Amino acid sequence: MSAIFTESTRGKRQLCYLGYRFSLKRKNQNGSEYWICVKCQTTATSYLHLSVFVREDHTHLPDETDKE
């Protein structure tokens, strides 16, 4: 499943991936972006070639509205 980039109600970039929503925490010098889940502390990194690496397990179920 591919990552989808959206905008929050406050105008911030968000990443939707596998039914989970992440907020952008920072952009790294190598072009990757560091994200944190909006509902728990799980982190993810997205890379320029659109791959996403999730570091931990979520403490909640995915949101069905965020799935494709």
PQR file of N, CA, C, O and H, with PARSE charges and radii, in Angstrom:
ATOM      1  N   MET A   1       0.850  -1.183   0.000 -0.4000 1.5000
ATOM      2  CA  MET A   1       0.000   0.000   0.000 -0.0000 2.0000
ATOM      3  C   MET A   1       0.889   1.237   0.000  0.5500 1.7000
ATOM      4  O   MET A   1       1.923   1.275   0.667 -0.5500 1.4000
ATOM      5  N   SER A   2       0.481   2.220  -0.738 -0.4000 1.5000
ATOM      6  CA  SER A   2       1.288   3.427  -0.847 -0.0000 2.0000
ATOM      7  C   SER A   2       0.911   4.453   0.212  0.5500 1.7000
ATOM      8  O   SER A   2      -0.172   4.410   0.796 -0.5500 1.4000
ATOM      9  H   SER A   2      -0.359   2.189  -1.279  0.4000 1.0000
ATOM     10  N   ALA A   3       1.813   5.353   0.433 -0.4000 1.5000
ATOM     11  CA  ALA A   3       1.593   6.438   1.384 -0.0000 2.0000
ATOM     12  C   ALA A   3       0.817   7.552   0.695  0.5500 1.7000
ATOM     13  O   ALA A   3       1.005   7.815  -0.493 -0.5500 1.4000
ATOM     14  H   ALA A   3       2.693   5.388  -0.041  0.4000 1.0000
ATOM     15  N   ILE A   4      -0.057   8.203   1.458 -0.4000 1.5000
ATOM     16  CA  ILE A   4      -0.831   9.334   0.956 -0.0000 2.0000
ATOM     17  C   ILE A   4      -0.509  10.531   1.830  0.5500 1.7000
ATOM     18  O   ILE A   4      -0.543  10.437   3.057 -0.5500 1.4000
ATOM     19  H   ILE A   4      -0.210   7.990   2.423  0.4000 1.0000
ATOM     20  N   PHE A   5      -0.198  11.649   1.205 -0.4000 1.5000
ATOM     21  CA  PHE A   5       0.089  12.868   1.944 -0.0000 2.0000
ATOM     22  C   PHE A   5      -1.132  13.773   1.884  0.5500 1.7000
ATOM     23  O   PHE A   5      -1.663  14.051   0.809 -0.5500 1.4000
ATOM     24  H   PHE A   5      -0.170  11.725   0.209  0.4000 1.0000
ATOM     25  N   THR A   6      -1.572  14.230   3.063 -0.4000 1.5000
ATOM     26  CA  THR A   6      -2.749  15.081   3.161 -0.0000 2.0000
ATOM     27  C   THR A   6      -2.408  16.314   3.976  0.5500 1.7000
ATOM     28  O   THR A   6      -1.254  16.532   4.348 -0.5500 1.4000
ATOM     29  H   THR A   6      -1.141  14.004   3.936  0.4000 1.0000
ATOM     30  N   GLU A   7      -3.417  17.111   4.247 -0.4000 1.5000
ATOM     31  CA  GLU A   7      -3.253  18.310   5.056 -0.0000 2.0000
ATOM     32  C   GLU A   7      -4.229  18.232   6.223  0.5500 1.7000
ATOM     33  O   GLU A   7      -5.388  17.858   6.043 -0.5500 1.4000
ATOM     34  H   GLU A   7      -4.354  16.934   3.945  0.4000 1.0000
ATOM     35  N   SER A   8      -3.763  18.583   7.415 -0.4000 1.5000
ATOM     36  CA  SER A   8      -4.631  18.582   8.589 -0.0000 2.0000
ATOM     37  C   SER A   8      -5.578  19.775   8.531  0.5500 1.7000
ATOM     38  O   SER A   8      -5.450  20.633   7.658 -0.5500 1.4000
ATOM     39  H   SER A   8      -2.821  18.886   7.561  0.4000 1.0000
ATOM     40  N   THR A   9      -6.516  19.826   9.453 -0.4000 1.5000
ATOM     41  CA  THR A   9      -7.446  20.956   9.502 -0.0000 2.0000
ATOM     42  C   THR A   9      -6.724  22.252   9.831  0.5500 1.7000
ATOM     43  O   THR A   9      -7.243  23.336   9.567 -0.5500 1.4000
ATOM     44  H   THR A   9      -6.619  19.129  10.162  0.4000 1.0000
ATOM     45  N   ARG A  10      -5.536  22.149  10.403 -0.4000 1.5000
ATOM     46  CA  ARG A  10      -4.731  23.333  10.725 -0.0000 2.0000
ATOM     47  C   ARG A  10      -3.691  23.651   9.653  0.5500 1.7000
ATOM     48  O   ARG A  10      -2.853  24.533   9.835 -0.5500 1.4000
ATOM     49  H   ARG A  10      -5.114  21.268  10.617  0.4000 1.0000
ATOM     50  N   GLY A  11      -3.751  22.934   8.547 -0.4000 1.5000
ATOM     51  CA  GLY A  11      -2.857  23.221   7.431 -0.0000 2.0000
ATOM     52  C   GLY A  11      -1.503  22.552   7.487  0.5500 1.7000
ATOM     53  O   GLY A  11      -0.628  22.890   6.691 -0.5500 1.4000
ATOM     54  H   GLY A  11      -4.432  22.217   8.399  0.4000 1.0000
ATOM     55  N   LYS A  12      -1.295  21.616   8.398 -0.4000 1.5000
ATOM     56  CA  LYS A  12      -0.012  20.912   8.513 -0.0000 2.0000
ATOM     57  C   LYS A  12      -0.031  19.648   7.657  0.5500 1.7000
ATOM     58  O   LYS A  12      -1.082  19.035   7.466 -0.5500 1.4000
ATOM     59  H   LYS A  12      -2.006  21.341   9.045  0.4000 1.0000
ATOM     60  N   ARG A  13       1.147  19.261   7.139 -0.4000 1.5000
ATOM     61  CA  ARG A  13       1.255  18.033   6.344 -0.0000 2.0000
ATOM     62  C   ARG A  13       1.050  16.810   7.213  0.5500 1.7000
ATOM     63  O   ARG A  13       1.522  16.753   8.349 -0.5500 1.4000
ATOM     64  H   ARG A  13       2.000  19.759   7.294  0.4000 1.0000
ATOM     65  N   GLN A  14       0.334  15.820   6.665 -0.4000 1.5000
ATOM     66  CA  GLN A  14       0.138  14.556   7.342 -0.0000 2.0000
ATOM     67  C   GLN A  14       0.394  13.419   6.370  0.5500 1.7000
ATOM     68  O   GLN A  14       0.239  13.562   5.157 -0.5500 1.4000
ATOM     69  H   GLN A  14      -0.049  15.866   5.742  0.4000 1.0000
ATOM     70  N   LEU A  15       0.790  12.285   6.934 -0.4000 1.5000
ATOM     71  CA  LEU A  15       1.042  11.071   6.181 -0.0000 2.0000
ATOM     72  C   LEU A  15      -0.001  10.045   6.593  0.5500 1.7000
ATOM     73  O   LEU A  15      -0.165   9.777   7.783 -0.5500 1.4000
ATOM     74  H   LEU A  15       0.915  12.169   7.919  0.4000 1.0000
ATOM     75  N   CYS A  16      -0.709   9.469   5.630 -0.4000 1.5000
ATOM     76  CA  CYS A  16      -1.641   8.373   5.895 -0.0000 2.0000
ATOM     77  C   CYS A  16      -1.017   7.111   5.320  0.5500 1.7000
ATOM     78  O   CYS A  16      -0.709   7.039   4.130 -0.5500 1.4000
ATOM     79  H   CYS A  16      -0.576   9.687   4.664  0.4000 1.0000
ATOM     80  N   TYR A  17      -0.833   6.113   6.186 -0.4000 1.5000
ATOM     81  CA  TYR A  17      -0.164   4.890   5.764 -0.0000 2.0000
ATOM     82  C   TYR A  17      -0.747   3.708   6.517  0.5500 1.7000
ATOM     83  O   TYR A  17      -0.694   3.665   7.746 -0.5500 1.4000
ATOM     84  H   TYR A  17      -1.083   6.171   7.153  0.4000 1.0000
ATOM     85  N   LEU A  18      -1.300   2.755   5.794 -0.4000 1.5000
ATOM     86  CA  LEU A  18      -1.885   1.532   6.347 -0.0000 2.0000
ATOM     87  C   LEU A  18      -2.981   1.816   7.371  0.5500 1.7000
ATOM     88  O   LEU A  18      -3.164   1.047   8.314 -0.5500 1.4000
ATOM     89  H   LEU A  18      -1.343   2.790   4.796  0.4000 1.0000
ATOM     90  N   GLY A  19      -3.702   2.907   7.192 -0.4000 1.5000
ATOM     91  CA  GLY A  19      -4.800   3.241   8.087 -0.0000 2.0000
ATOM     92  C   GLY A  19      -4.401   4.051   9.301  0.5500 1.7000
ATOM     93  O   GLY A  19      -5.230   4.294  10.178 -0.5500 1.4000
ATOM     94  H   GLY A  19      -3.553   3.532   6.425  0.4000 1.0000
ATOM     95  N   TYR A  20      -3.161   4.469   9.371 -0.4000 1.5000
ATOM     96  CA  TYR A  20      -2.675   5.292  10.479 -0.0000 2.0000
ATOM     97  C   TYR A  20      -2.305   6.670   9.949  0.5500 1.7000
ATOM     98  O   TYR A  20      -1.851   6.807   8.813 -0.5500 1.4000
ATOM     99  H   TYR A  20      -2.488   4.271   8.659  0.4000 1.0000
ATOM    100  N   ARG A  21      -2.499   7.677  10.772 -0.4000 1.5000
ATOM    101  CA  ARG A  21      -2.212   9.061  10.381 -0.0000 2.0000
ATOM    102  C   ARG A  21      -1.040   9.578  11.214  0.5500 1.7000
ATOM    103  O   ARG A  21      -1.022   9.449  12.438 -0.5500 1.4000
ATOM    104  H   ARG A  21      -2.867   7.566  11.695  0.4000 1.0000
ATOM    105  N   PHE A  22      -0.066  10.166  10.521 -0.4000 1.5000
ATOM    106  CA  PHE A  22       1.140  10.690  11.153 -0.0000 2.0000
ATOM    107  C   PHE A  22       1.260  12.183  10.873  0.5500 1.7000
ATOM    108  O   PHE A  22       0.869  12.656   9.806 -0.5500 1.4000
ATOM    109  H   PHE A  22      -0.081  10.271   9.527  0.4000 1.0000
ATOM    110  N   SER A  23       1.803  12.920  11.838 -0.4000 1.5000
ATOM    111  CA  SER A  23       2.107  14.345  11.658 -0.0000 2.0000
ATOM    112  C   SER A  23       3.603  14.505  11.425  0.5500 1.7000
ATOM    113  O   SER A  23       4.415  13.785  12.006 -0.5500 1.4000
ATOM    114  H   SER A  23       2.120  12.536  12.705  0.4000 1.0000
ATOM    115  N   LEU A  24       3.952  15.451  10.573 -0.4000 1.5000
ATOM    116  CA  LEU A  24       5.360  15.705  10.270 -0.0000 2.0000
ATOM    117  C   LEU A  24       6.054  16.307  11.483  0.5500 1.7000
ATOM    118  O   LEU A  24       5.624  17.330  12.015 -0.5500 1.4000
ATOM    119  H   LEU A  24       3.292  16.036  10.102  0.4000 1.0000
ATOM    120  N   LYS A  25       7.129  15.661  11.912 -0.4000 1.5000
ATOM    121  CA  LYS A  25       7.916  16.149  13.044 -0.0000 2.0000
ATOM    122  C   LYS A  25       9.103  16.981  12.564  0.5500 1.7000
ATOM    123  O   LYS A  25       9.371  18.063  13.087 -0.5500 1.4000
ATOM    124  H   LYS A  25       7.478  14.830  11.480  0.4000 1.0000
ATOM    125  N   ARG A  26       9.822  16.448  11.541 -0.4000 1.5000
ATOM    126  CA  ARG A  26      10.956  17.209  11.003 -0.0000 2.0000
ATOM    127  C   ARG A  26      11.361  16.654   9.636  0.5500 1.7000
ATOM    128  O   ARG A  26      11.048  15.519   9.278 -0.5500 1.4000
ATOM    129  H   ARG A  26       9.604  15.570  11.116  0.4000 1.0000
ATOM    130  N   LYS A  27      12.067  17.500   8.893 -0.4000 1.5000
ATOM    131  CA  LYS A  27      12.678  17.097   7.627 -0.0000 2.0000
ATOM    132  C   LYS A  27      14.164  16.919   7.878  0.5500 1.7000
ATOM    133  O   LYS A  27      14.796  17.772   8.502 -0.5500 1.4000
ATOM    134  H   LYS A  27      12.321  18.422   9.184  0.4000 1.0000
ATOM    135  N   ASN A  28      14.722  15.827   7.402 -0.4000 1.5000
ATOM    136  CA  ASN A  28      16.136  15.535   7.604 -0.0000 2.0000
ATOM    137  C   ASN A  28      16.969  16.054   6.434  0.5500 1.7000
ATOM    138  O   ASN A  28      16.444  16.292   5.347 -0.5500 1.4000
ATOM    139  H   ASN A  28      14.209  15.134   6.896  0.4000 1.0000
ATOM    140  N   GLN A  29      18.264  16.225   6.665 -0.4000 1.5000
ATOM    141  CA  GLN A  29      19.160  16.757   5.635 -0.0000 2.0000
ATOM    142  C   GLN A  29      19.258  15.856   4.415  0.5500 1.7000
ATOM    143  O   GLN A  29      19.528  16.337   3.315 -0.5500 1.4000
ATOM    144  H   GLN A  29      18.691  16.031   7.548  0.4000 1.0000
ATOM    145  N   ASN A  30      19.043  14.555   4.591 -0.4000 1.5000
ATOM    146  CA  ASN A  30      19.143  13.624   3.461 -0.0000 2.0000
ATOM    147  C   ASN A  30      17.862  13.574   2.631  0.5500 1.7000
ATOM    148  O   ASN A  30      17.766  12.784   1.692 -0.5500 1.4000
ATOM    149  H   ASN A  30      18.824  14.164   5.485  0.4000 1.0000
ATOM    150  N   GLY A  31      16.877  14.410   2.966 -0.4000 1.5000
ATOM    151  CA  GLY A  31      15.628  14.461   2.216 -0.0000 2.0000
ATOM    152  C   GLY A  31      14.514  13.621   2.794  0.5500 1.7000
ATOM    153  O   GLY A  31      13.366  13.744   2.368 -0.5500 1.4000
ATOM    154  H   GLY A  31      16.954  15.052   3.729  0.4000 1.0000
ATOM    155  N   SER A  32      14.825  12.767   3.756 -0.4000 1.5000
ATOM    156  CA  SER A  32      13.779  11.969   4.384 -0.0000 2.0000
ATOM    157  C   SER A  32      12.996  12.833   5.373  0.5500 1.7000
ATOM    158  O   SER A  32      13.442  13.910   5.769 -0.5500 1.4000
ATOM    159  H   SER A  32      15.758  12.667   4.102  0.4000 1.0000
ATOM    160  N   GLU A  33      11.827  12.339   5.761 -0.4000 1.5000
ATOM    161  CA  GLU A  33      10.983  13.067   6.708 -0.0000 2.0000
ATOM    162  C   GLU A  33      10.618  12.158   7.874  0.5500 1.7000
ATOM    163  O   GLU A  33      10.345  10.973   7.685 -0.5500 1.4000
ATOM    164  H   GLU A  33      11.465  11.464   5.440  0.4000 1.0000
ATOM    165  N   TYR A  34      10.612  12.712   9.066 -0.4000 1.5000
ATOM    166  CA  TYR A  34      10.349  11.981  10.300 -0.0000 2.0000
ATOM    167  C   TYR A  34       8.933  12.322  10.758  0.5500 1.7000
ATOM    168  O   TYR A  34       8.590  13.496  10.896 -0.5500 1.4000
ATOM    169  H   TYR A  34      10.833  13.675   9.220  0.4000 1.0000
ATOM    170  N   TRP A  35       8.118  11.307  10.990 -0.4000 1.5000
ATOM    171  CA  TRP A  35       6.708  11.475  11.321 -0.0000 2.0000
ATOM    172  C   TRP A  35       6.392  10.824  12.660  0.5500 1.7000
ATOM    173  O   TRP A  35       7.083   9.893  13.075 -0.5500 1.4000
ATOM    174  H   TRP A  35       8.397  10.353  10.878  0.4000 1.0000
ATOM    175  N   ILE A  36       5.346  11.308  13.346 -0.4000 1.5000
ATOM    176  CA  ILE A  36       4.882  10.708  14.591 -0.0000 2.0000
ATOM    177  C   ILE A  36       3.371  10.515  14.497  0.5500 1.7000
ATOM    178  O   ILE A  36       2.653  11.385  14.004 -0.5500 1.4000
ATOM    179  H   ILE A  36       4.784  12.064  13.010  0.4000 1.0000
ATOM    180  N   CYS A  37       2.900   9.369  14.974 -0.4000 1.5000
ATOM    181  CA  CYS A  37       1.477   9.040  14.919 -0.0000 2.0000
ATOM    182  C   CYS A  37       0.670  10.066  15.718  0.5500 1.7000
ATOM    183  O   CYS A  37       1.107  10.521  16.775 -0.5500 1.4000
ATOM    184  H   CYS A  37       3.484   8.662  15.375  0.4000 1.0000
ATOM    185  N   VAL A  38      -0.510  10.426  15.205 -0.4000 1.5000
ATOM    186  CA  VAL A  38      -1.335  11.422  15.887 -0.0000 2.0000
ATOM    187  C   VAL A  38      -2.045  10.848  17.110  0.5500 1.7000
ATOM    188  O   VAL A  38      -2.571  11.605  17.926 -0.5500 1.4000
ATOM    189  H   VAL A  38      -0.865  10.056  14.346  0.4000 1.0000
ATOM    190  N   LYS A  39      -2.069   9.497  17.255 -0.4000 1.5000
ATOM    191  CA  LYS A  39      -2.777   8.874  18.378 -0.0000 2.0000
ATOM    192  C   LYS A  39      -1.861   8.178  19.379  0.5500 1.7000
ATOM    193  O   LYS A  39      -2.289   7.891  20.497 -0.5500 1.4000
ATOM    194  H   LYS A  39      -1.641   8.882  16.592  0.4000 1.0000
ATOM    195  N   CYS A  40      -0.622   7.901  19.011 -0.4000 1.5000
ATOM    196  CA  CYS A  40       0.321   7.258  19.925 -0.0000 2.0000
ATOM    197  C   CYS A  40       1.727   7.751  19.586  0.5500 1.7000
ATOM    198  O   CYS A  40       1.873   8.684  18.796 -0.5500 1.4000
ATOM    199  H   CYS A  40      -0.274   8.134  18.103  0.4000 1.0000
ATOM    200  N   GLN A  41       2.729   7.162  20.149 -0.4000 1.5000
ATOM    201  CA  GLN A  41       4.102   7.640  19.967 -0.0000 2.0000
ATOM    202  C   GLN A  41       4.876   6.883  18.887  0.5500 1.7000
ATOM    203  O   GLN A  41       6.097   7.016  18.803 -0.5500 1.4000
ATOM    204  H   GLN A  41       2.610   6.404  20.790  0.4000 1.0000
ATOM    205  N   THR A  42       4.193   6.098  18.068 -0.4000 1.5000
ATOM    206  CA  THR A  42       4.864   5.377  16.996 -0.0000 2.0000
ATOM    207  C   THR A  42       5.425   6.356  15.970  0.5500 1.7000
ATOM    208  O   THR A  42       4.776   7.342  15.621 -0.5500 1.4000
ATOM    209  H   THR A  42       3.201   5.989  18.137  0.4000 1.0000
ATOM    210  N   THR A  43       6.627   6.078  15.495 -0.4000 1.5000
ATOM    211  CA  THR A  43       7.268   6.968  14.530 -0.0000 2.0000
ATOM    212  C   THR A  43       7.439   6.267  13.184  0.5500 1.7000
ATOM    213  O   THR A  43       7.433   5.039  13.095 -0.5500 1.4000
ATOM    214  H   THR A  43       7.155   5.277  15.779  0.4000 1.0000
ATOM    215  N   ALA A  44       7.589   7.069  12.156 -0.4000 1.5000
ATOM    216  CA  ALA A  44       7.814   6.561  10.806 -0.0000 2.0000
ATOM    217  C   ALA A  44       8.756   7.514  10.089  0.5500 1.7000
ATOM    218  O   ALA A  44       8.851   8.694  10.426 -0.5500 1.4000
ATOM    219  H   ALA A  44       7.594   8.067  12.228  0.4000 1.0000
ATOM    220  N   THR A  45       9.444   6.982   9.101 -0.4000 1.5000
ATOM    221  CA  THR A  45      10.307   7.789   8.252 -0.0000 2.0000
ATOM    222  C   THR A  45       9.903   7.552   6.810  0.5500 1.7000
ATOM    223  O   THR A  45       9.772   6.407   6.378 -0.5500 1.4000
ATOM    224  H   THR A  45       9.367   6.023   8.827  0.4000 1.0000
ATOM    225  N   SER A  46       9.704   8.628   6.065 -0.4000 1.5000
ATOM    226  CA  SER A  46       9.420   8.506   4.634 -0.0000 2.0000
ATOM    227  C   SER A  46      10.655   8.963   3.869  0.5500 1.7000
ATOM    228  O   SER A  46      11.378   9.868   4.287 -0.5500 1.4000
ATOM    229  H   SER A  46       9.811   9.558   6.416  0.4000 1.0000
ATOM    230  N   TYR A  47      10.868   8.305   2.735 -0.4000 1.5000
ATOM    231  CA  TYR A  47      12.048   8.581   1.922 -0.0000 2.0000
ATOM    232  C   TYR A  47      11.641   9.136   0.567  0.5500 1.7000
ATOM    233  O   TYR A  47      10.486   9.010   0.159 -0.5500 1.4000
ATOM    234  H   TYR A  47      10.281   7.570   2.395  0.4000 1.0000
ATOM    235  N   LEU A  48      12.579   9.744  -0.120 -0.4000 1.5000
ATOM    236  CA  LEU A  48      12.304  10.398  -1.399 -0.0000 2.0000
ATOM    237  C   LEU A  48      11.683   9.463  -2.424  0.5500 1.7000
ATOM    238  O   LEU A  48      10.882   9.902  -3.250 -0.5500 1.4000
ATOM    239  H   LEU A  48      13.517   9.846   0.211  0.4000 1.0000
ATOM    240  N   HIS A  49      12.034   8.193  -2.389 -0.4000 1.5000
ATOM    241  CA  HIS A  49      11.483   7.236  -3.350 -0.0000 2.0000
ATOM    242  C   HIS A  49      10.148   6.670  -2.866  0.5500 1.7000
ATOM    243  O   HIS A  49       9.716   5.615  -3.330 -0.5500 1.4000
ATOM    244  H   HIS A  49      12.684   7.836  -1.718  0.4000 1.0000
ATOM    245  N   LEU A  50       9.492   7.370  -1.931 -0.4000 1.5000
ATOM    246  CA  LEU A  50       8.145   7.098  -1.433 -0.0000 2.0000
ATOM    247  C   LEU A  50       8.005   5.820  -0.627  0.5500 1.7000
ATOM    248  O   LEU A  50       6.890   5.321  -0.472 -0.5500 1.4000
ATOM    249  H   LEU A  50       9.843   8.227  -1.554  0.4000 1.0000
ATOM    250  N   SER A  51       9.090   5.276  -0.113 -0.4000 1.5000
ATOM    251  CA  SER A  51       8.964   4.157   0.808 -0.0000 2.0000
ATOM    252  C   SER A  51       8.800   4.712   2.221  0.5500 1.7000
ATOM    253  O   SER A  51       9.267   5.807   2.532 -0.5500 1.4000
ATOM    254  H   SER A  51       9.996   5.681  -0.239  0.4000 1.0000
ATOM    255  N   VAL A  52       8.124   3.930   3.072 -0.4000 1.5000
ATOM    256  CA  VAL A  52       7.866   4.344   4.452 -0.0000 2.0000
ATOM    257  C   VAL A  52       8.333   3.228   5.370  0.5500 1.7000
ATOM    258  O   VAL A  52       8.031   2.059   5.132 -0.5500 1.4000
ATOM    259  H   VAL A  52       7.745   3.040   2.819  0.4000 1.0000
ATOM    260  N   PHE A  53       9.065   3.579   6.414 -0.4000 1.5000
ATOM    261  CA  PHE A  53       9.533   2.627   7.412 -0.0000 2.0000
ATOM    262  C   PHE A  53       8.924   3.012   8.752  0.5500 1.7000
ATOM    263  O   PHE A  53       9.182   4.105   9.257 -0.5500 1.4000
ATOM    264  H   PHE A  53       9.311   4.529   6.607  0.4000 1.0000
ATOM    265  N   VAL A  54       8.103   2.109   9.346 -0.4000 1.5000
ATOM    266  CA  VAL A  54       7.477   2.352  10.645 -0.0000 2.0000
ATOM    267  C   VAL A  54       8.314   1.645  11.694  0.5500 1.7000
ATOM    268  O   VAL A  54       8.625   0.463  11.543 -0.5500 1.4000
ATOM    269  H   VAL A  54       7.894   1.222   8.936  0.4000 1.0000
ATOM    270  N   ARG A  55       8.684   2.352  12.759 -0.4000 1.5000
ATOM    271  CA  ARG A  55       9.631   1.838  13.740 -0.0000 2.0000
ATOM    272  C   ARG A  55       9.028   0.986  14.855  0.5500 1.7000
ATOM    273  O   ARG A  55       9.718   0.112  15.381 -0.5500 1.4000
ATOM    274  H   ARG A  55       8.431   3.311  12.882  0.4000 1.0000
ATOM    275  N   GLU A  56       7.799   1.199  15.226 -0.4000 1.5000
ATOM    276  CA  GLU A  56       7.220   0.499  16.369 -0.0000 2.0000
ATOM    277  C   GLU A  56       5.811   0.056  16.032  0.5500 1.7000
ATOM    278  O   GLU A  56       5.268   0.411  14.986 -0.5500 1.4000
ATOM    279  H   GLU A  56       7.239   1.909  14.799  0.4000 1.0000
ATOM    280  N   ASP A  57       5.218  -0.731  16.941 -0.4000 1.5000
ATOM    281  CA  ASP A  57       3.820  -1.111  16.790 -0.0000 2.0000
ATOM    282  C   ASP A  57       2.935  -0.040  17.405  0.5500 1.7000
ATOM    283  O   ASP A  57       3.281   0.558  18.424 -0.5500 1.4000
ATOM    284  H   ASP A  57       5.659  -1.019  17.791  0.4000 1.0000
ATOM    285  N   HIS A  58       1.798   0.193  16.781 -0.4000 1.5000
ATOM    286  CA  HIS A  58       0.840   1.161  17.309 -0.0000 2.0000
ATOM    287  C   HIS A  58       0.134   0.576  18.531  0.5500 1.7000
ATOM    288  O   HIS A  58       0.044  -0.643  18.679 -0.5500 1.4000
ATOM    289  H   HIS A  58       1.517  -0.293  15.953  0.4000 1.0000
ATOM    290  N   THR A  59      -0.360   1.442  19.393 -0.4000 1.5000
ATOM    291  CA  THR A  59      -1.090   1.007  20.587 -0.0000 2.0000
ATOM    292  C   THR A  59      -2.594   1.097  20.364  0.5500 1.7000
ATOM    293  O   THR A  59      -3.367   1.036  21.320 -0.5500 1.4000
ATOM    294  H   THR A  59      -0.287   2.432  19.273  0.4000 1.0000
ATOM    295  N   HIS A  60      -3.015   1.240  19.110 -0.4000 1.5000
ATOM    296  CA  HIS A  60      -4.430   1.363  18.767 -0.0000 2.0000
ATOM    297  C   HIS A  60      -4.654   0.740  17.396  0.5500 1.7000
ATOM    298  O   HIS A  60      -3.705   0.475  16.657 -0.5500 1.4000
ATOM    299  H   HIS A  60      -2.387   1.289  18.333  0.4000 1.0000
ATOM    300  N   LEU A  61      -5.913   0.511  17.069 -0.4000 1.5000
ATOM    301  CA  LEU A  61      -6.260  -0.054  15.771 -0.0000 2.0000
ATOM    302  C   LEU A  61      -6.213   1.027  14.693  0.5500 1.7000
ATOM    303  O   LEU A  61      -6.348   2.211  15.001 -0.5500 1.4000
ATOM    304  H   LEU A  61      -6.684   0.726  17.669  0.4000 1.0000
ATOM    305  N   PRO A  62      -6.025   0.633  13.436 -0.5600 1.5000
ATOM    306  CA  PRO A  62      -6.034   1.629  12.361  0.2800 2.0000
ATOM    307  C   PRO A  62      -7.421   2.221  12.169  0.5500 1.7000
ATOM    308  O   PRO A  62      -8.428   1.594  12.495 -0.5500 1.4000
ATOM    309  N   ASP A  63      -7.460   3.419  11.644 -0.4000 1.5000
ATOM    310  CA  ASP A  63      -8.712   4.106  11.350 -0.0000 2.0000
ATOM    311  C   ASP A  63      -9.148   3.696   9.948  0.5500 1.7000
ATOM    312  O   ASP A  63      -8.422   3.935   8.983 -0.5500 1.4000
ATOM    313  H   ASP A  63      -6.641   3.929  11.379  0.4000 1.0000
ATOM    314  N   GLU A  64     -10.307   3.090   9.824 -0.4000 1.5000
ATOM    315  CA  GLU A  64     -10.780   2.600   8.526 -0.0000 2.0000
ATOM    316  C   GLU A  64     -10.941   3.726   7.510  0.5500 1.7000
ATOM    317  O   GLU A  64     -10.835   3.478   6.309 -0.5500 1.4000
ATOM    318  H   GLU A  64     -10.897   2.895  10.607  0.4000 1.0000
ATOM    319  N   THR A  65     -11.193   4.949   7.954 -0.4000 1.5000
ATOM    320  CA  THR A  65     -11.370   6.061   7.017 -0.0000 2.0000
ATOM    321  C   THR A  65     -10.046   6.492   6.405  0.5500 1.7000
ATOM    322  O   THR A  65     -10.039   7.193   5.393 -0.5500 1.4000
ATOM    323  H   THR A  65     -11.279   5.150   8.930  0.4000 1.0000
ATOM    324  N   ASP A  66      -8.918   6.087   7.001 -0.4000 1.5000
ATOM    325  CA  ASP A  66      -7.601   6.450   6.478 -0.0000 2.0000
ATOM    326  C   ASP A  66      -7.030   5.383   5.555  0.5500 1.7000
ATOM    327  O   ASP A  66      -5.928   5.545   5.031 -0.5500 1.4000
ATOM    328  H   ASP A  66      -8.924   5.518   7.823  0.4000 1.0000
ATOM    329  N   LYS A  67      -7.765   4.296   5.349 -0.4000 1.5000
ATOM    330  CA  LYS A  67      -7.306   3.244   4.446 -0.0000 2.0000
ATOM    331  C   LYS A  67      -7.829   3.509   3.051  0.5500 1.7000
ATOM    332  O   LYS A  67      -8.883   4.120   2.872 -0.5500 1.4000
ATOM    333  H   LYS A  67      -8.660   4.165   5.775  0.4000 1.0000
ATOM    334  N   GLU A  68      -7.079   3.041   2.061 -0.4000 1.5000
ATOM    335  CA  GLU A  68      -7.535   3.178   0.670 -0.0000 2.0000
ATOM    336  C   GLU A  68      -8.391   2.005   0.317  0.5500 1.7000
ATOM    337  O   GLU A  68      -8.882   1.916  -0.809 -0.5500 1.4000
ATOM    338  H   GLU A  68      -6.222   2.545   2.207  0.4000 1.0000
TER
END
